[in-house]
Amino acid sequence: MEDIIHLLPDSVANQIAAGEVVQRPASIVKEMVENSIDAQATNVQVLIVGGGKTCVQVIDNGIGMSETDARMAFERHATSKISKAADLFTLTTMGFRGEALASIAAVAHVDLKTKRQEDQLGVHLLIQGSKVVEQEPVACPVGSNFAVNNLFYNVPARRKFLKSDQTELTNVITEFERIALVHPDVGFQLSSNGNEVYHLPATILRQRIIDIFGKKINAELLPIEVETSIVSISGYVGKPESARKKGPKQFFFVNGRFMKHPYFHVAVMKAYEQLIPPGEHVSYFVYLSVDPSTIDVNVHPTKTEIKFDNEQEIWQVLSAAVREALGKFSAAPTIDFDVEGRPDIPAFIPADTKTKTTPVMPTTSSSYNPFNTGGAPAYQRKNTEWEKLYSTNNKNQRQESTKTQTVFSQDDPLGSDLFADNTDNTDSRADNQNQTATWQYNTDLPHFQYNGKYLVFPAPNGVVMVNQHRAHVRVLYERFLKRIKSRKMASQGLLFPEVVQFTKAEKAVIDEIIEDLAFIGFELTDLGGGAFSVGGVPSEIQGLNPVDLLHKLISSAMEETGGVIEEMKESVALAMAKCSAVAYGQVLTEQEINELLTALFKSSSPQFTPDGKSIFALLDDLAINKLF
């Protein structure tokens, strides 16, 4: 039998390595720009064509490479950063992975021109699929000029999974911003299809943040600064009043490297407890400096996940530093106990309480028996009391309500057989107890509204409680989404147009979906510099801030890896549904309750809201019996 184990050719091995290192054009930007920083460049230009799928070009004024170094740089495991295994744990440069350039060259056409200060001529290399096609001397400036063309030209399966040009550009901008934020002393330029996106001169950190995210963020930042034996922390955190649910700018850096660290994120947000509403977040730019030997940057191929030896200690220092910043700059509420020089104002005591009164103990009748039923059958007593409670509750609620809003249109279909087979059209969360329900809702079932929040009606094996606001969100969401997709949304002009400012990354998304925003009902006028004038909004979002809504929509679209336009439509529908849905505490008529429940159980997924929250719950007989 022949041997079956053999070594892979270098070209194939490089393509496999590229699967980890080169995921999309943004990965190339990260690797190339980090190499430029390590090469002591003070100015870096990034030129993008076709979202990076056609070309990614990085030009720097660093120290350049010799002819031999330029050739060796594309060999696997070739590096100038380490010489022994111990060096892996004391890295101070941005990257060292020997297969980075080799992997890029394996899946693209690479054109390199580089020259050192002491050389009269530079070298020109042309590599295609790991093969050196051309190598010759060339006259060029000091530094390096990498052009990566036709990414994944020889791996069509990988290329077809790349997203649209705008989506890929958004990812490129994200990587570019991360590097620019950690190196404010380096000048950066970014262009897309010949149009300048960023021109960032060398400056200080705060100005770099302003240059990237706009002047508005300057008023939101509080500086933090602390130095201990295990970590030094610097940077900026947002003021509590700048908190928002979507779109905060949150960055962690350690030793000049961007990282993702959910544990440290909790440390920052812990300092904002009781200062911001639940579910909202603030922007922060936190820079950590630690001994390189106490961290491991090789947990993930992209080196964005980093392991710390002293995570708990750093957590405590970080949280304390943020609290100190909030207190030092009066961002946290304080209690003033300084009463020196204040007039002595006696406490007010009402006249009828100045005399002491002796509290009277309540008395009970010795003949009272709570178990005395008076001979009436138990089921009759329960039904009578239930109907009395239902009747009184609804009567009182209607008397207290001076205005009942009609929240359902007459064209909504009504029906009685609504939920005969719950498992066919529900969410995939099989563990939810409601998926086993097989009841039918019809308008003849007794029902009532409880506490202005829940709609209650009986089921054969228990009692069903429906959250009225979430139920209405589900119904309205499907109605709005249908109208949006059919482009039947009307626009309502604003008396005073509002101006909304977007970052460069957000602007890239806006450019792609602005036509669809117009069909939905948003009238936007480009004022330049990422600013837009909002002259009109969808007619059904009265009461919702259009600027906040637009930021929320764009943030949701940017978080998606694909289907930006479809995600935007769904986000608009959900935002409008939440804005227009019946509020908690609003009293509903019997007709409105019937129409809501009927429409809910005819929806595509009556168990959950579009953002995954439960709409109703079944309190079954077993659970009820356990209460007694």
Secondary structure, DSSP 8 states (H G I E B T S, - for coil): ---------HHHHHHHHHHHH-SSHHHHHHHHHHHHHHTT-SEEEEEEEGGGTSEEEEEE-S----HHHHHHTTSTT--SS-SSGGGGGS--SS---THHHHHHHHSSEEEEEEE-TT-SSEEEEEEETTEEEEEEEE---SEEEEEEESTTTT-HHHHTT---HHHHHHHHHHHHHHHHHH-TTSEEEEEETTEEEEEE-S--HHHHHHHHH-GGGGGGEEEEEEE-SS-EEEEEEE-GGG-BSS---EEEEETTEEE--HHHHHHHHHTTTTTS-TT-B--EEEEEE--GGGEE--SSTTS-S-EETTHHHHHHHHHHHHHHHHHHTT-S-------TT---------GGGSS----------TT--TT--TT--HHHHHHHHHHHHHHHHHHHHHHH-S-----S-TTS---S---S-GGGSS-S-TT-GGGG------TTS--EEETTTEEEEEETTEEEEEEHHHHHHHHHHHHHHHHHHTT---EEEEEEEEEEE--HHHHHHHHHHHHHHHHHT-EEEEEETTEEEEEEEETT-TTS-HHHHHHHHHHHHHH-SS-HHHHHHHHHHHHHHHHHS--TT----HHHHHHHHHHHHTSS-TTB-TTS-B-EEEEEHHHHHHT-
